[in-house]
Amino acid sequence: MKFDVIVIGAGMAGSGAAAWLAADGHVALIETEEVAGFFWCVGQGGYGIQTSPAAGRLVADLVAGRDPGEAAAIVPMVDPARYRGAAR
């Protein structure tokens, strides 16, 4: 995938900028550190209207420490940690 913009830093400013810019193009948001207490649930594409309620429940369960049940199966596939150690 090609990106129109790459934003480095997923703090409040970087995340806000990336979200705003994503309305008009493909944005890569890169963070090298975990940001304590920050949770971002995006990337449903054109299916967001259909998938956002389920994604919201999943994230709420994970943040609250509740068992998300069968929905937990997707977590490893969307965990940003999957990119750690990837070839550059």
PyMOL Python script that loads the backbone (N, CA, C, O; Angstrom):
from pymol import cmd

cmd.read_pdbstr("""\
ATOM      1  N   MET A   1       0.840  -1.172   0.000  1.00  0.00           N
ATOM      2  CA  MET A   1       0.000   0.000   0.000  1.00  0.00           C
ATOM      3  C   MET A   1       0.886   1.236   0.000  1.00  0.00           C
ATOM      4  O   MET A   1       1.917   1.262   0.672  1.00  0.00           O
ATOM      5  N   LYS A   2       0.503   2.229  -0.727  1.00  0.00           N
ATOM      6  CA  LYS A   2       1.208   3.509  -0.738  1.00  0.00           C
ATOM      7  C   LYS A   2       0.460   4.479   0.155  1.00  0.00           C
ATOM      8  O   LYS A   2      -0.768   4.457   0.235  1.00  0.00           O
ATOM      9  N   PHE A   3       1.219   5.329   0.825  1.00  0.00           N
ATOM     10  CA  PHE A   3       0.630   6.301   1.735  1.00  0.00           C
ATOM     11  C   PHE A   3       0.826   7.700   1.196  1.00  0.00           C
ATOM     12  O   PHE A   3       1.860   8.018   0.609  1.00  0.00           O
ATOM     13  N   ASP A   4      -0.180   8.531   1.404  1.00  0.00           N
ATOM     14  CA  ASP A   4      -0.071   9.937   1.035  1.00  0.00           C
ATOM     15  C   ASP A   4       0.690  10.702   2.109  1.00  0.00           C
ATOM     16  O   ASP A   4       1.411  11.655   1.814  1.00  0.00           O
ATOM     17  N   VAL A   5       0.521  10.274   3.361  1.00  0.00           N
ATOM     18  CA  VAL A   5       1.140  10.949   4.506  1.00  0.00           C
ATOM     19  C   VAL A   5       1.583   9.902   5.513  1.00  0.00           C
ATOM     20  O   VAL A   5       0.891   8.905   5.717  1.00  0.00           O
ATOM     21  N   ILE A   6       2.722  10.118   6.138  1.00  0.00           N
ATOM     22  CA  ILE A   6       3.167   9.292   7.255  1.00  0.00           C
ATOM     23  C   ILE A   6       3.292  10.210   8.462  1.00  0.00           C
ATOM     24  O   ILE A   6       4.037  11.189   8.431  1.00  0.00           O
ATOM     25  N   VAL A   7       2.559   9.891   9.525  1.00  0.00           N
ATOM     26  CA  VAL A   7       2.600  10.667  10.763  1.00  0.00           C
ATOM     27  C   VAL A   7       3.374   9.845  11.777  1.00  0.00           C
ATOM     28  O   VAL A   7       3.046   8.686  12.029  1.00  0.00           O
ATOM     29  N   ILE A   8       4.400  10.446  12.356  1.00  0.00           N
ATOM     30  CA  ILE A   8       5.198   9.751  13.358  1.00  0.00           C
ATOM     31  C   ILE A   8       4.849  10.325  14.721  1.00  0.00           C
ATOM     32  O   ILE A   8       5.012  11.517  14.979  1.00  0.00           O
ATOM     33  N   GLY A   9       4.369   9.447  15.579  1.00  0.00           N
ATOM     34  CA  GLY A   9       3.962   9.841  16.922  1.00  0.00           C
ATOM     35  C   GLY A   9       2.457   9.758  17.056  1.00  0.00           C
ATOM     36  O   GLY A   9       1.726  10.516  16.417  1.00  0.00           O
ATOM     37  N   ALA A  10       1.990   8.832  17.893  1.00  0.00           N
ATOM     38  CA  ALA A  10       0.553   8.611  18.034  1.00  0.00           C
ATOM     39  C   ALA A  10       0.008   9.214  19.313  1.00  0.00           C
ATOM     40  O   ALA A  10      -0.951   8.703  19.891  1.00  0.00           O
ATOM     41  N   GLY A  11       0.624  10.302  19.755  1.00  0.00           N
ATOM     42  CA  GLY A  11       0.046  11.020  20.888  1.00  0.00           C
ATOM     43  C   GLY A  11      -1.211  11.731  20.429  1.00  0.00           C
ATOM     44  O   GLY A  11      -1.702  11.477  19.329  1.00  0.00           O
ATOM     45  N   MET A  12      -1.731  12.611  21.251  1.00  0.00           N
ATOM     46  CA  MET A  12      -2.977  13.282  20.897  1.00  0.00           C
ATOM     47  C   MET A  12      -2.840  14.097  19.608  1.00  0.00           C
ATOM     48  O   MET A  12      -3.738  14.066  18.767  1.00  0.00           O
ATOM     49  N   ALA A  13      -1.742  14.817  19.441  1.00  0.00           N
ATOM     50  CA  ALA A  13      -1.580  15.638  18.238  1.00  0.00           C
ATOM     51  C   ALA A  13      -1.408  14.773  16.993  1.00  0.00           C
ATOM     52  O   ALA A  13      -2.060  15.012  15.976  1.00  0.00           O
ATOM     53  N   GLY A  14      -0.537  13.775  17.069  1.00  0.00           N
ATOM     54  CA  GLY A  14      -0.304  12.909  15.914  1.00  0.00           C
ATOM     55  C   GLY A  14      -1.545  12.133  15.533  1.00  0.00           C
ATOM     56  O   GLY A  14      -1.869  12.018  14.351  1.00  0.00           O
ATOM     57  N   SER A  15      -2.243  11.601  16.520  1.00  0.00           N
ATOM     58  CA  SER A  15      -3.459  10.833  16.248  1.00  0.00           C
ATOM     59  C   SER A  15      -4.544  11.718  15.652  1.00  0.00           C
ATOM     60  O   SER A  15      -5.244  11.322  14.720  1.00  0.00           O
ATOM     61  N   GLY A  16      -4.672  12.906  16.195  1.00  0.00           N
ATOM     62  CA  GLY A  16      -5.663  13.837  15.668  1.00  0.00           C
ATOM     63  C   GLY A  16      -5.349  14.231  14.237  1.00  0.00           C
ATOM     64  O   GLY A  16      -6.240  14.286  13.389  1.00  0.00           O
ATOM     65  N   ALA A  17      -4.070  14.507  13.972  1.00  0.00           N
ATOM     66  CA  ALA A  17      -3.664  14.873  12.614  1.00  0.00           C
ATOM     67  C   ALA A  17      -3.900  13.716  11.653  1.00  0.00           C
ATOM     68  O   ALA A  17      -4.402  13.913  10.546  1.00  0.00           O
ATOM     69  N   ALA A  18      -3.539  12.520  12.075  1.00  0.00           N
ATOM     70  CA  ALA A  18      -3.726  11.351  11.210  1.00  0.00           C
ATOM     71  C   ALA A  18      -5.199  11.110  10.914  1.00  0.00           C
ATOM     72  O   ALA A  18      -5.560  10.807   9.777  1.00  0.00           O
ATOM     73  N   ALA A  19      -6.045  11.241  11.917  1.00  0.00           N
ATOM     74  CA  ALA A  19      -7.478  11.041  11.712  1.00  0.00           C
ATOM     75  C   ALA A  19      -8.035  12.076  10.750  1.00  0.00           C
ATOM     76  O   ALA A  19      -8.843  11.749   9.880  1.00  0.00           O
ATOM     77  N   TRP A  20      -7.609  13.314  10.901  1.00  0.00           N
ATOM     78  CA  TRP A  20      -8.083  14.395  10.029  1.00  0.00           C
ATOM     79  C   TRP A  20      -7.601  14.171   8.597  1.00  0.00           C
ATOM     80  O   TRP A  20      -8.371  14.326   7.649  1.00  0.00           O
ATOM     81  N   LEU A  21      -6.334  13.808   8.440  1.00  0.00           N
ATOM     82  CA  LEU A  21      -5.772  13.605   7.109  1.00  0.00           C
ATOM     83  C   LEU A  21      -6.337  12.359   6.421  1.00  0.00           C
ATOM     84  O   LEU A  21      -6.411  12.312   5.193  1.00  0.00           O
ATOM     85  N   ALA A  22      -6.730  11.363   7.195  1.00  0.00           N
ATOM     86  CA  ALA A  22      -7.232  10.114   6.621  1.00  0.00           C
ATOM     87  C   ALA A  22      -8.537  10.310   5.862  1.00  0.00           C
ATOM     88  O   ALA A  22      -8.918   9.459   5.058  1.00  0.00           O
ATOM     89  N   ALA A  23      -9.219  11.412   6.106  1.00  0.00           N
ATOM     90  CA  ALA A  23     -10.459  11.681   5.376  1.00  0.00           C
ATOM     91  C   ALA A  23     -10.192  11.870   3.891  1.00  0.00           C
ATOM     92  O   ALA A  23     -11.072  11.629   3.064  1.00  0.00           O
ATOM     93  N   ASP A  24      -8.972  12.303   3.544  1.00  0.00           N
ATOM     94  CA  ASP A  24      -8.654  12.598   2.150  1.00  0.00           C
ATOM     95  C   ASP A  24      -7.581  11.711   1.539  1.00  0.00           C
ATOM     96  O   ASP A  24      -7.173  11.938   0.400  1.00  0.00           O
ATOM     97  N   GLY A  25      -7.119  10.712   2.268  1.00  0.00           N
ATOM     98  CA  GLY A  25      -6.068   9.877   1.689  1.00  0.00           C
ATOM     99  C   GLY A  25      -5.674   8.736   2.606  1.00  0.00           C
ATOM    100  O   GLY A  25      -6.316   8.471   3.622  1.00  0.00           O
ATOM    101  N   HIS A  26      -4.594   8.066   2.214  1.00  0.00           N
ATOM    102  CA  HIS A  26      -4.064   6.935   2.979  1.00  0.00           C
ATOM    103  C   HIS A  26      -2.982   7.436   3.918  1.00  0.00           C
ATOM    104  O   HIS A  26      -1.994   8.024   3.479  1.00  0.00           O
ATOM    105  N   VAL A  27      -3.166   7.206   5.200  1.00  0.00           N
ATOM    106  CA  VAL A  27      -2.259   7.709   6.220  1.00  0.00           C
ATOM    107  C   VAL A  27      -1.667   6.551   7.008  1.00  0.00           C
ATOM    108  O   VAL A  27      -2.382   5.634   7.411  1.00  0.00           O
ATOM    109  N   ALA A  28      -0.374   6.597   7.223  1.00  0.00           N
ATOM    110  CA  ALA A  28       0.287   5.641   8.116  1.00  0.00           C
ATOM    111  C   ALA A  28       0.598   6.386   9.407  1.00  0.00           C
ATOM    112  O   ALA A  28       1.224   7.446   9.383  1.00  0.00           O
ATOM    113  N   LEU A  29       0.166   5.835  10.520  1.00  0.00           N
ATOM    114  CA  LEU A  29       0.445   6.417  11.833  1.00  0.00           C
ATOM    115  C   LEU A  29       1.421   5.489  12.526  1.00  0.00           C
ATOM    116  O   LEU A  29       1.107   4.326  12.778  1.00  0.00           O
ATOM    117  N   ILE A  30       2.598   5.995  12.833  1.00  0.00           N
ATOM    118  CA  ILE A  30       3.663   5.176  13.397  1.00  0.00           C
ATOM    119  C   ILE A  30       3.963   5.630  14.813  1.00  0.00           C
ATOM    120  O   ILE A  30       4.165   6.815  15.078  1.00  0.00           O
ATOM    121  N   GLU A  31       3.987   4.667  15.711  1.00  0.00           N
ATOM    122  CA  GLU A  31       4.330   4.947  17.107  1.00  0.00           C
ATOM    123  C   GLU A  31       5.338   3.908  17.558  1.00  0.00           C
ATOM    124  O   GLU A  31       5.161   2.714  17.320  1.00  0.00           O
ATOM    125  N   THR A  32       6.392   4.367  18.210  1.00  0.00           N
ATOM    126  CA  THR A  32       7.416   3.436  18.669  1.00  0.00           C
ATOM    127  C   THR A  32       7.267   3.086  20.129  1.00  0.00           C
ATOM    128  O   THR A  32       7.927   2.172  20.622  1.00  0.00           O
ATOM    129  N   GLU A  33       6.411   3.798  20.823  1.00  0.00           N
ATOM    130  CA  GLU A  33       6.195   3.530  22.239  1.00  0.00           C
ATOM    131  C   GLU A  33       4.713   3.351  22.496  1.00  0.00           C
ATOM    132  O   GLU A  33       3.869   3.884  21.776  1.00  0.00           O
ATOM    133  N   GLU A  34       4.415   2.598  23.526  1.00  0.00           N
ATOM    134  CA  GLU A  34       3.020   2.488  23.920  1.00  0.00           C
ATOM    135  C   GLU A  34       2.637   3.754  24.670  1.00  0.00           C
ATOM    136  O   GLU A  34       3.419   4.279  25.462  1.00  0.00           O
ATOM    137  N   VAL A  35       1.452   4.230  24.421  1.00  0.00           N
ATOM    138  CA  VAL A  35       0.951   5.426  25.077  1.00  0.00           C
ATOM    139  C   VAL A  35      -0.053   4.957  26.131  1.00  0.00           C
ATOM    140  O   VAL A  35      -1.141   4.483  25.803  1.00  0.00           O
ATOM    141  N   ALA A  36       0.324   5.096  27.377  1.00  0.00           N
ATOM    142  CA  ALA A  36      -0.510   4.598  28.469  1.00  0.00           C
ATOM    143  C   ALA A  36      -1.898   5.238  28.445  1.00  0.00           C
ATOM    144  O   ALA A  36      -2.026   6.458  28.344  1.00  0.00           O
ATOM    145  N   GLY A  37      -2.916   4.417  28.539  1.00  0.00           N
ATOM    146  CA  GLY A  37      -4.279   4.911  28.621  1.00  0.00           C
ATOM    147  C   GLY A  37      -4.871   5.376  27.310  1.00  0.00           C
ATOM    148  O   GLY A  37      -5.969   5.934  27.298  1.00  0.00           O
ATOM    149  N   PHE A  38      -4.174   5.163  26.200  1.00  0.00           N
ATOM    150  CA  PHE A  38      -4.670   5.614  24.899  1.00  0.00           C
ATOM    151  C   PHE A  38      -5.121   4.404  24.096  1.00  0.00           C
ATOM    152  O   PHE A  38      -4.350   3.462  23.914  1.00  0.00           O
ATOM    153  N   PHE A  39      -6.338   4.418  23.621  1.00  0.00           N
ATOM    154  CA  PHE A  39      -6.893   3.326  22.836  1.00  0.00           C
ATOM    155  C   PHE A  39      -7.516   3.916  21.584  1.00  0.00           C
ATOM    156  O   PHE A  39      -8.282   4.878  21.652  1.00  0.00           O
ATOM    157  N   TRP A  40      -7.184   3.334  20.448  1.00  0.00           N
ATOM    158  CA  TRP A  40      -7.675   3.862  19.185  1.00  0.00           C
ATOM    159  C   TRP A  40      -8.254   2.709  18.381  1.00  0.00           C
ATOM    160  O   TRP A  40      -7.573   1.709  18.156  1.00  0.00           O
ATOM    161  N   CYS A  41      -9.459   2.833  17.962  1.00  0.00           N
ATOM    162  CA  CYS A  41     -10.131   1.781  17.201  1.00  0.00           C
ATOM    163  C   CYS A  41     -10.569   2.369  15.864  1.00  0.00           C
ATOM    164  O   CYS A  41     -11.614   3.012  15.768  1.00  0.00           O
ATOM    165  N   VAL A  42      -9.764   2.140  14.844  1.00  0.00           N
ATOM    166  CA  VAL A  42     -10.057   2.692  13.522  1.00  0.00           C
ATOM    167  C   VAL A  42      -9.787   1.633  12.463  1.00  0.00           C
ATOM    168  O   VAL A  42      -9.343   0.529  12.776  1.00  0.00           O
ATOM    169  N   GLY A  43     -10.050   1.969  11.239  1.00  0.00           N
ATOM    170  CA  GLY A  43      -9.664   1.118  10.130  1.00  0.00           C
ATOM    171  C   GLY A  43     -10.755   0.212   9.599  1.00  0.00           C
ATOM    172  O   GLY A  43     -10.463  -0.777   8.926  1.00  0.00           O
ATOM    173  N   GLN A  44     -11.995   0.526   9.885  1.00  0.00           N
ATOM    174  CA  GLN A  44     -13.069  -0.308   9.356  1.00  0.00           C
ATOM    175  C   GLN A  44     -13.374   0.008   7.893  1.00  0.00           C
ATOM    176  O   GLN A  44     -14.187  -0.676   7.272  1.00  0.00           O
ATOM    177  N   GLY A  45     -12.737   1.024   7.343  1.00  0.00           N
ATOM    178  CA  GLY A  45     -12.949   1.368   5.943  1.00  0.00           C
ATOM    179  C   GLY A  45     -14.400   1.688   5.652  1.00  0.00           C
ATOM    180  O   GLY A  45     -15.085   2.282   6.485  1.00  0.00           O
ATOM    181  N   GLY A  46     -14.869   1.306   4.493  1.00  0.00           N
ATOM    182  CA  GLY A  46     -16.245   1.562   4.100  1.00  0.00           C
ATOM    183  C   GLY A  46     -17.263   0.743   4.881  1.00  0.00           C
ATOM    184  O   GLY A  46     -18.468   0.965   4.768  1.00  0.00           O
ATOM    185  N   TYR A  47     -16.774  -0.195   5.666  1.00  0.00           N
ATOM    186  CA  TYR A  47     -17.667  -1.046   6.452  1.00  0.00           C
ATOM    187  C   TYR A  47     -17.838  -0.548   7.876  1.00  0.00           C
ATOM    188  O   TYR A  47     -18.433  -1.243   8.699  1.00  0.00           O
ATOM    189  N   GLY A  48     -17.340   0.622   8.182  1.00  0.00           N
ATOM    190  CA  GLY A  48     -17.382   1.142   9.544  1.00  0.00           C
ATOM    191  C   GLY A  48     -18.769   1.212  10.151  1.00  0.00           C
ATOM    192  O   GLY A  48     -18.942   0.961  11.343  1.00  0.00           O
ATOM    193  N   ILE A  49     -19.755   1.552   9.340  1.00  0.00           N
ATOM    194  CA  ILE A  49     -21.122   1.652   9.858  1.00  0.00           C
ATOM    195  C   ILE A  49     -21.596   0.281  10.333  1.00  0.00           C
ATOM    196  O   ILE A  49     -22.329   0.177  11.316  1.00  0.00           O
ATOM    197  N   GLN A  50     -21.178  -0.758   9.636  1.00  0.00           N
ATOM    198  CA  GLN A  50     -21.602  -2.106  10.000  1.00  0.00           C
ATOM    199  C   GLN A  50     -20.763  -2.686  11.142  1.00  0.00           C
ATOM    200  O   GLN A  50     -21.288  -3.386  12.007  1.00  0.00           O
ATOM    201  N   THR A  51     -19.473  -2.396  11.143  1.00  0.00           N
ATOM    202  CA  THR A  51     -18.576  -3.064  12.095  1.00  0.00           C
ATOM    203  C   THR A  51     -18.269  -2.264  13.347  1.00  0.00           C
ATOM    204  O   THR A  51     -17.819  -2.834  14.341  1.00  0.00           O
ATOM    205  N   SER A  52     -18.500  -0.951  13.327  1.00  0.00           N
ATOM    206  CA  SER A  52     -18.092  -0.136  14.471  1.00  0.00           C
ATOM    207  C   SER A  52     -18.804  -0.492  15.776  1.00  0.00           C
ATOM    208  O   SER A  52     -18.167  -0.399  16.824  1.00  0.00           O
ATOM    209  N   PRO A  53     -20.087  -0.896  15.790  1.00  0.00           N
ATOM    210  CA  PRO A  53     -20.671  -1.284  17.076  1.00  0.00           C
ATOM    211  C   PRO A  53     -19.955  -2.487  17.704  1.00  0.00           C
ATOM    212  O   PRO A  53     -19.689  -2.494  18.906  1.00  0.00           O
ATOM    213  N   ALA A  54     -19.646  -3.495  16.893  1.00  0.00           N
ATOM    214  CA  ALA A  54     -18.947  -4.671  17.418  1.00  0.00           C
ATOM    215  C   ALA A  54     -17.527  -4.317  17.820  1.00  0.00           C
ATOM    216  O   ALA A  54     -17.042  -4.785  18.851  1.00  0.00           O
ATOM    217  N   ALA A  55     -16.850  -3.493  17.019  1.00  0.00           N
ATOM    218  CA  ALA A  55     -15.484  -3.081  17.358  1.00  0.00           C
ATOM    219  C   ALA A  55     -15.483  -2.273  18.654  1.00  0.00           C
ATOM    220  O   ALA A  55     -14.594  -2.438  19.490  1.00  0.00           O
ATOM    221  N   GLY A  56     -16.466  -1.411  18.821  1.00  0.00           N
ATOM    222  CA  GLY A  56     -16.567  -0.623  20.043  1.00  0.00           C
ATOM    223  C   GLY A  56     -16.773  -1.485  21.271  1.00  0.00           C
ATOM    224  O   GLY A  56     -16.173  -1.236  22.318  1.00  0.00           O
ATOM    225  N   ARG A  57     -17.622  -2.503  21.149  1.00  0.00           N
ATOM    226  CA  ARG A  57     -17.839  -3.430  22.282  1.00  0.00           C
ATOM    227  C   ARG A  57     -16.568  -4.196  22.602  1.00  0.00           C
ATOM    228  O   ARG A  57     -16.230  -4.378  23.771  1.00  0.00           O
ATOM    229  N   LEU A  58     -15.856  -4.647  21.566  1.00  0.00           N
ATOM    230  CA  LEU A  58     -14.613  -5.384  21.778  1.00  0.00           C
ATOM    231  C   LEU A  58     -13.595  -4.531  22.516  1.00  0.00           C
ATOM    232  O   LEU A  58     -13.003  -4.978  23.499  1.00  0.00           O
ATOM    233  N   VAL A  59     -13.386  -3.304  22.050  1.00  0.00           N
ATOM    234  CA  VAL A  59     -12.422  -2.414  22.695  1.00  0.00           C
ATOM    235  C   VAL A  59     -12.851  -2.087  24.122  1.00  0.00           C
ATOM    236  O   VAL A  59     -12.015  -2.065  25.025  1.00  0.00           O
ATOM    237  N   ALA A  60     -14.135  -1.834  24.338  1.00  0.00           N
ATOM    238  CA  ALA A  60     -14.624  -1.543  25.687  1.00  0.00           C
ATOM    239  C   ALA A  60     -14.363  -2.716  26.623  1.00  0.00           C
ATOM    240  O   ALA A  60     -13.941  -2.518  27.763  1.00  0.00           O
ATOM    241  N   ASP A  61     -14.611  -3.939  26.150  1.00  0.00           N
ATOM    242  CA  ASP A  61     -14.344  -5.123  26.975  1.00  0.00           C
ATOM    243  C   ASP A  61     -12.856  -5.244  27.298  1.00  0.00           C
ATOM    244  O   ASP A  61     -12.487  -5.522  28.439  1.00  0.00           O
ATOM    245  N   LEU A  62     -12.008  -5.038  26.299  1.00  0.00           N
ATOM    246  CA  LEU A  62     -10.569  -5.159  26.526  1.00  0.00           C
ATOM    247  C   LEU A  62     -10.062  -4.094  27.492  1.00  0.00           C
ATOM    248  O   LEU A  62      -9.265  -4.392  28.381  1.00  0.00           O
ATOM    249  N   VAL A  63     -10.519  -2.857  27.322  1.00  0.00           N
ATOM    250  CA  VAL A  63     -10.088  -1.764  28.196  1.00  0.00           C
ATOM    251  C   VAL A  63     -10.560  -1.999  29.624  1.00  0.00           C
ATOM    252  O   VAL A  63      -9.830  -1.727  30.577  1.00  0.00           O
ATOM    253  N   ALA A  64     -11.785  -2.506  29.768  1.00  0.00           N
ATOM    254  CA  ALA A  64     -12.355  -2.732  31.103  1.00  0.00           C
ATOM    255  C   ALA A  64     -11.883  -4.036  31.739  1.00  0.00           C
ATOM    256  O   ALA A  64     -12.222  -4.322  32.887  1.00  0.00           O
ATOM    257  N   GLY A  65     -11.101  -4.830  31.000  1.00  0.00           N
ATOM    258  CA  GLY A  65     -10.598  -6.077  31.542  1.00  0.00           C
ATOM    259  C   GLY A  65     -11.620  -7.202  31.548  1.00  0.00           C
ATOM    260  O   GLY A  65     -11.460  -8.191  32.262  1.00  0.00           O
ATOM    261  N   ARG A  66     -12.687  -7.046  30.736  1.00  0.00           N
ATOM    262  CA  ARG A  66     -13.714  -8.080  30.643  1.00  0.00           C
ATOM    263  C   ARG A  66     -13.355  -9.064  29.529  1.00  0.00           C
ATOM    264  O   ARG A  66     -12.634  -8.712  28.596  1.00  0.00           O
ATOM    265  N   ASP A  67     -13.844 -10.266  29.626  1.00  0.00           N
ATOM    266  CA  ASP A  67     -13.653 -11.276  28.588  1.00  0.00           C
ATOM    267  C   ASP A  67     -14.537 -10.936  27.396  1.00  0.00           C
ATOM    268  O   ASP A  67     -15.760 -10.920  27.535  1.00  0.00           O
ATOM    269  N   PRO A  68     -13.955 -10.662  26.218  1.00  0.00           N
ATOM    270  CA  PRO A  68     -14.771 -10.326  25.053  1.00  0.00           C
ATOM    271  C   PRO A  68     -15.360 -11.539  24.347  1.00  0.00           C
ATOM    272  O   PRO A  68     -16.012 -11.395  23.312  1.00  0.00           O
ATOM    273  N   GLY A  69     -15.140 -12.725  24.889  1.00  0.00           N
ATOM    274  CA  GLY A  69     -15.696 -13.931  24.287  1.00  0.00           C
ATOM    275  C   GLY A  69     -15.064 -14.247  22.944  1.00  0.00           C
ATOM    276  O   GLY A  69     -13.856 -14.098  22.763  1.00  0.00           O
ATOM    277  N   GLU A  70     -15.892 -14.685  22.004  1.00  0.00           N
ATOM    278  CA  GLU A  70     -15.397 -15.094  20.681  1.00  0.00           C
ATOM    279  C   GLU A  70     -14.723 -13.959  19.922  1.00  0.00           C
ATOM    280  O   GLU A  70     -13.871 -14.208  19.069  1.00  0.00           O
ATOM    281  N   ALA A  71     -15.089 -12.732  20.218  1.00  0.00           N
ATOM    282  CA  ALA A  71     -14.509 -11.579  19.522  1.00  0.00           C
ATOM    283  C   ALA A  71     -13.008 -11.465  19.777  1.00  0.00           C
ATOM    284  O   ALA A  71     -12.301 -10.822  19.001  1.00  0.00           O
ATOM    285  N   ALA A  72     -12.516 -12.072  20.844  1.00  0.00           N
ATOM    286  CA  ALA A  72     -11.094 -11.997  21.171  1.00  0.00           C
ATOM    287  C   ALA A  72     -10.215 -12.644  20.101  1.00  0.00           C
ATOM    288  O   ALA A  72      -9.018 -12.364  20.037  1.00  0.00           O
ATOM    289  N   ALA A  73     -10.786 -13.495  19.270  1.00  0.00           N
ATOM    290  CA  ALA A  73     -10.009 -14.184  18.238  1.00  0.00           C
ATOM    291  C   ALA A  73      -9.351 -13.215  17.261  1.00  0.00           C
ATOM    292  O   ALA A  73      -8.317 -13.541  16.679  1.00  0.00           O
ATOM    293  N   ILE A  74      -9.930 -12.030  17.068  1.00  0.00           N
ATOM    294  CA  ILE A  74      -9.382 -11.076  16.100  1.00  0.00           C
ATOM    295  C   ILE A  74      -8.224 -10.251  16.670  1.00  0.00           C
ATOM    296  O   ILE A  74      -7.454  -9.671  15.905  1.00  0.00           O
ATOM    297  N   VAL A  75      -8.091 -10.190  17.978  1.00  0.00           N
ATOM    298  CA  VAL A  75      -7.112  -9.302  18.603  1.00  0.00           C
ATOM    299  C   VAL A  75      -5.691  -9.514  18.073  1.00  0.00           C
ATOM    300  O   VAL A  75      -5.050  -8.524  17.723  1.00  0.00           O
ATOM    301  N   PRO A  76      -5.157 -10.735  17.990  1.00  0.00           N
ATOM    302  CA  PRO A  76      -3.794 -10.891  17.479  1.00  0.00           C
ATOM    303  C   PRO A  76      -3.622 -10.396  16.043  1.00  0.00           C
ATOM    304  O   PRO A  76      -2.529  -9.988  15.652  1.00  0.00           O
ATOM    305  N   MET A  77      -4.697 -10.432  15.263  1.00  0.00           N
ATOM    306  CA  MET A  77      -4.612 -10.002  13.868  1.00  0.00           C
ATOM    307  C   MET A  77      -4.562  -8.486  13.719  1.00  0.00           C
ATOM    308  O   MET A  77      -4.098  -7.982  12.696  1.00  0.00           O
ATOM    309  N   VAL A  78      -5.033  -7.753  14.725  1.00  0.00           N
ATOM    310  CA  VAL A  78      -5.056  -6.296  14.631  1.00  0.00           C
ATOM    311  C   VAL A  78      -4.140  -5.623  15.647  1.00  0.00           C
ATOM    312  O   VAL A  78      -4.101  -4.395  15.725  1.00  0.00           O
ATOM    313  N   ASP A  79      -3.415  -6.402  16.415  1.00  0.00           N
ATOM    314  CA  ASP A  79      -2.513  -5.857  17.441  1.00  0.00           C
ATOM    315  C   ASP A  79      -1.317  -5.188  16.762  1.00  0.00           C
ATOM    316  O   ASP A  79      -0.620  -5.842  15.987  1.00  0.00           O
ATOM    317  N   PRO A  80      -1.059  -3.905  17.029  1.00  0.00           N
ATOM    318  CA  PRO A  80       0.097  -3.242  16.423  1.00  0.00           C
ATOM    319  C   PRO A  80       1.425  -3.927  16.761  1.00  0.00           C
ATOM    320  O   PRO A  80       2.405  -3.758  16.035  1.00  0.00           O
ATOM    321  N   ALA A  81       1.470  -4.686  17.834  1.00  0.00           N
ATOM    322  CA  ALA A  81       2.702  -5.377  18.205  1.00  0.00           C
ATOM    323  C   ALA A  81       3.121  -6.403  17.155  1.00  0.00           C
ATOM    324  O   ALA A  81       4.265  -6.856  17.156  1.00  0.00           O
ATOM    325  N   ARG A  82       2.208  -6.772  16.261  1.00  0.00           N
ATOM    326  CA  ARG A  82       2.564  -7.746  15.231  1.00  0.00           C
ATOM    327  C   ARG A  82       3.631  -7.219  14.288  1.00  0.00           C
ATOM    328  O   ARG A  82       4.259  -7.993  13.566  1.00  0.00           O
ATOM    329  N   TYR A  83       3.841  -5.906  14.286  1.00  0.00           N
ATOM    330  CA  TYR A  83       4.845  -5.316  13.423  1.00  0.00           C
ATOM    331  C   TYR A  83       6.224  -5.213  14.056  1.00  0.00           C
ATOM    332  O   TYR A  83       7.206  -4.936  13.366  1.00  0.00           O
ATOM    333  N   ARG A  84       6.306  -5.432  15.350  1.00  0.00           N
ATOM    334  CA  ARG A  84       7.605  -5.337  16.028  1.00  0.00           C
ATOM    335  C   ARG A  84       8.541  -6.378  15.453  1.00  0.00           C
ATOM    336  O   ARG A  84       8.180  -7.548  15.326  1.00  0.00           O
ATOM    337  N   GLY A  85       9.738  -5.952  15.108  1.00  0.00           N
ATOM    338  CA  GLY A  85      10.719  -6.861  14.565  1.00  0.00           C
ATOM    339  C   GLY A  85      10.530  -7.179  13.099  1.00  0.00           C
ATOM    340  O   GLY A  85      11.244  -8.022  12.556  1.00  0.00           O
ATOM    341  N   ALA A  86       9.577  -6.517  12.440  1.00  0.00           N
ATOM    342  CA  ALA A  86       9.354  -6.766  11.011  1.00  0.00           C
ATOM    343  C   ALA A  86      10.538  -6.240  10.205  1.00  0.00           C
ATOM    344  O   ALA A  86      11.193  -5.273  10.594  1.00  0.00           O
ATOM    345  N   ALA A  87      10.795  -6.889   9.089  1.00  0.00           N
ATOM    346  CA  ALA A  87      11.885  -6.460   8.207  1.00  0.00           C
ATOM    347  C   ALA A  87      11.609  -5.053   7.703  1.00  0.00           C
ATOM    348  O   ALA A  87      10.472  -4.696   7.395  1.00  0.00           O
ATOM    349  N   ARG A  88      12.651  -4.279   7.627  1.00  0.00           N
ATOM    350  CA  ARG A  88      12.496  -2.889   7.148  1.00  0.00           C
ATOM    351  C   ARG A  88      13.199  -2.692   5.850  1.00  0.00           C
ATOM    352  O   ARG A  88      13.179  -1.592   5.298  1.00  0.00           O
TER     353      ARG A  88
END
""", "prot")
cmd.dss("prot")
cmd.show_as("cartoon", "prot")
cmd.util.cbc("prot")
cmd.orient("prot")
